[in-house]
Amino acid sequence: MKKKLINEMIAESDFAKEEPWRVFRIMSEFVDGFETLSQIGPAVSIFGSSRLKKGDRFYKLAEKIAYLLSREGYAIITGGGPGIMEAANKGAKKAEGQSIGLNIQIPQEQKPNPYVKTLLDFHYFFCRKVMFVKYAKAFIIMPGGYGTLDELFESLNLIQTRRIESFPVVLVGKDYWKGLKAWLKSKVLKKSCISPKDLDIFYTTDDPQEVVSIVKKFYET
């Protein structure tokens, strides 16, 4: 059943405010996402701040990385909004690749950027997050805030606990991420809250071409 039809049923129902109806809305988001994204082939999800502007070097890096990955045959998935998301979709479109945006309905009314070719709208963050992971061969993590950190640590946790098959998690911006890496090693690892091998789940780089090489090498071995 299509999401539009389910939403129309909910809107017309006297029980629209009752909890059981949420199940149908959740189901519609999963069905819509699975149906659309199952056709895209290998993909890479790129995350980063919505607040970084076109002149920022990380905006330019995200655009370049997405362009190179698209040229290698990867679809590019982003959150569909501005900033780093826009840059990545822009790079994918420039390479004539698949440029996908998973937009979220939030009070600030995030509008999809103009470089998204395939757009999916989500009301629930957890449905959207499933789509980022399920269809990704890699996560590229650009500098960002709470949302970006959320996606980073969820991917590391899923890989660590073997709830998903391992894939490359690449942090772009060595200087931006060095404090986090140092904290993980000096505090979290020192307290034995993680194992030494858990620090090997992710990579860091500043080089767009190295990002591509990391992803390609991972699947060649």
C-alpha positions as CSV (number, residue, x, y, z in Angstrom):
1,M,0.0,0.0,0.0
2,K,1.4,3.4,-1.0
3,K,2.3,6.0,1.6
4,K,0.0,8.6,0.0
5,L,-3.0,6.3,0.2
6,I,-2.2,5.4,3.9
7,N,-1.8,9.0,4.8
8,E,-5.1,9.9,3.2
9,M,-6.8,7.1,5.2
10,I,-5.3,8.4,8.4
11,A,-6.3,12.0,7.6
12,E,-9.9,11.0,6.9
13,S,-10.2,8.7,10.0
14,D,-11.8,9.7,13.3
15,F,-9.1,7.7,14.9
16,A,-6.2,9.6,13.3
17,K,-4.9,10.7,16.7
18,E,-4.9,7.3,18.3
19,E,-1.6,5.3,18.6
20,P,-2.5,2.3,16.4
21,W,-2.7,4.5,13.3
22,R,1.0,5.3,13.8
23,V,1.8,1.8,12.8
24,F,0.3,2.3,9.4
25,R,2.2,5.5,8.8
26,I,5.4,3.8,9.9
27,M,4.6,0.9,7.6
28,S,4.0,3.3,4.7
29,E,7.4,4.9,5.1
30,F,9.2,1.6,5.2
31,V,7.3,0.3,2.1
32,D,7.9,3.5,0.2
33,G,11.6,3.5,1.1
34,F,12.2,-0.2,0.3
35,E,10.3,0.0,-3.0
36,T,12.3,3.0,-4.2
37,L,15.8,2.3,-2.9
38,S,15.9,-1.4,-3.7
39,Q,16.3,-0.4,-7.4
40,I,19.3,1.9,-7.0
41,G,22.2,-0.6,-6.8
42,P,25.3,0.0,-4.7
43,A,25.2,3.3,-2.9
44,V,27.1,5.5,-0.4
45,S,25.5,7.6,2.3
46,I,27.1,11.0,2.9
47,F,26.5,12.9,6.1
48,G,27.5,16.4,7.3
49,S,26.3,19.7,8.6
50,S,23.4,21.5,6.9
51,R,25.0,24.8,8.1
52,L,28.1,24.8,6.0
53,K,27.9,27.1,3.0
54,K,29.2,26.9,-0.6
55,G,32.4,28.7,0.2
56,D,33.4,26.2,3.0
57,R,36.2,23.8,2.0
58,F,34.2,20.9,3.3
59,Y,31.3,21.8,1.0
60,K,33.8,21.6,-1.9
61,L,35.2,18.3,-0.5
62,A,31.8,16.7,-0.2
63,E,31.0,17.7,-3.8
64,K,34.2,16.3,-5.1
65,I,33.9,13.0,-3.1
66,A,30.3,12.5,-4.4
67,Y,31.4,13.2,-7.9
68,L,34.2,10.7,-7.8
69,L,32.1,8.0,-6.1
70,S,29.3,8.6,-8.7
71,R,31.9,8.1,-11.5
72,E,32.7,4.7,-9.9
73,G,29.0,3.7,-10.2
74,Y,27.8,4.4,-6.7
75,A,24.5,6.1,-6.0
76,I,24.7,9.0,-3.6
77,I,22.3,9.1,-0.6
78,T,22.0,12.2,1.6
79,G,19.5,13.7,4.0
80,G,18.3,15.9,1.1
81,G,18.8,19.2,2.7
82,P,21.3,22.1,2.4
83,G,25.0,22.4,3.3
84,I,27.0,19.2,3.0
85,M,23.9,17.3,1.8
86,E,23.4,19.8,-1.0
87,A,27.1,19.5,-2.0
88,A,27.0,15.8,-2.2
89,N,23.9,15.7,-4.3
90,K,25.4,18.4,-6.5
91,G,28.5,16.3,-7.1
92,A,26.4,13.2,-7.9
93,K,24.2,15.2,-10.4
94,K,27.4,16.7,-12.0
95,A,28.7,13.2,-12.6
96,E,25.3,12.2,-14.0
97,G,24.9,9.7,-11.2
98,Q,22.0,8.8,-9.0
99,S,21.4,11.7,-6.6
100,I,19.0,10.6,-3.7
101,G,17.6,12.7,-0.9
102,L,15.9,11.3,2.2
103,N,14.2,14.4,3.5
104,I,12.9,14.7,7.1
105,Q,9.9,16.6,8.2
106,I,11.0,18.8,11.1
107,P,9.7,22.0,12.7
108,Q,12.4,24.1,10.8
109,E,10.9,22.8,7.6
110,Q,14.0,21.4,5.8
111,K,13.5,21.9,2.1
112,P,15.1,19.5,-0.4
113,N,18.0,20.9,-2.2
114,P,17.7,21.4,-6.0
115,Y,20.2,18.7,-6.9
116,V,18.2,15.8,-5.6
117,K,16.8,13.6,-8.4
118,T,15.1,11.0,-6.3
119,L,13.3,12.3,-3.2
120,L,11.7,10.5,-0.3
121,D,10.1,12.3,2.6
122,F,10.1,10.9,6.1
123,H,8.2,11.8,9.3
124,Y,10.0,9.4,11.5
125,F,13.8,9.6,12.0
126,F,14.1,5.9,12.7
127,C,12.5,4.9,9.4
128,R,14.9,7.3,7.5
129,K,17.9,6.0,9.4
130,V,17.1,2.4,8.4
131,M,17.2,3.5,4.7
132,F,20.6,5.2,5.1
133,V,22.1,1.9,6.5
134,K,20.3,-0.7,4.5
135,Y,21.3,0.5,1.1
136,A,24.8,1.8,1.8
137,K,28.1,0.2,0.9
138,A,29.9,2.9,2.9
139,F,29.2,5.9,5.2
140,I,31.1,9.1,4.5
141,I,31.1,11.4,7.5
142,M,31.8,15.0,6.9
143,P,32.1,17.6,9.7
144,G,28.7,18.1,11.3
145,G,26.7,18.4,14.5
146,Y,24.4,16.2,16.6
147,G,22.7,14.6,13.6
148,T,25.9,13.7,11.9
149,L,27.3,12.3,15.2
150,D,24.2,10.3,15.6
151,E,24.6,8.7,12.2
152,L,28.3,8.1,12.9
153,F,27.9,6.4,16.2
154,E,24.9,4.3,15.2
155,S,26.9,2.9,12.2
156,L,29.9,2.1,14.5
157,N,27.6,0.4,17.0
158,L,25.8,-1.6,14.4
159,I,29.1,-2.8,12.9
160,Q,30.7,-3.4,16.4
161,T,27.7,-5.5,17.5
162,R,27.5,-7.3,14.1
163,R,23.9,-6.3,13.6
164,I,24.9,-5.4,10.0
165,E,27.7,-6.5,7.7
166,S,30.8,-4.4,8.1
167,F,31.3,-1.5,5.6
168,P,33.7,1.4,5.4
169,V,33.0,4.4,7.7
170,V,35.2,7.3,6.5
171,L,35.6,10.5,8.5
172,V,36.6,13.4,6.3
173,G,38.6,16.2,8.0
174,K,41.5,14.9,10.1
175,D,41.7,18.1,12.2
176,Y,38.0,18.2,12.8
177,W,37.8,14.6,14.1
178,K,41.2,14.4,15.9
179,G,39.7,15.5,19.2
180,L,37.0,12.8,19.0
181,K,39.6,10.1,18.1
182,A,41.8,11.2,21.0
183,W,38.9,11.1,23.5
184,L,37.9,7.6,22.3
185,K,41.4,6.3,22.8
186,S,42.3,8.1,26.0
187,K,39.0,7.8,27.8
188,V,36.6,5.3,26.3
189,L,39.3,2.7,25.4
190,K,41.3,3.3,28.6
191,K,38.1,2.5,30.6
192,S,37.7,-0.7,28.6
193,C,34.3,0.5,27.3
194,I,35.5,-0.5,23.8
195,S,38.1,-2.8,22.5
196,P,41.3,-1.8,20.6
197,K,39.9,-3.3,17.4
198,D,36.8,-1.0,17.7
199,L,39.1,1.9,16.8
200,D,39.8,0.3,13.5
201,I,36.1,0.4,12.4
202,F,36.5,3.8,10.9
203,Y,39.1,5.7,8.8
204,T,40.1,9.4,8.6
205,T,41.3,11.3,5.6
206,D,41.4,14.7,3.9
207,D,41.8,13.4,0.4
208,P,38.7,12.8,-1.8
209,Q,40.6,10.2,-3.9
210,E,41.6,8.3,-0.8
211,V,37.9,8.1,0.2
212,V,37.2,6.3,-3.1
213,S,40.2,4.1,-2.7
214,I,39.2,3.1,0.8
215,V,35.7,2.1,-0.4
216,K,37.0,0.2,-3.5
217,K,39.8,-1.6,-1.5
218,F,37.4,-2.7,1.1
219,Y,35.3,-4.6,-1.4
220,E,38.3,-6.0,-3.3
221,T,39.6,-7.9,-0.3
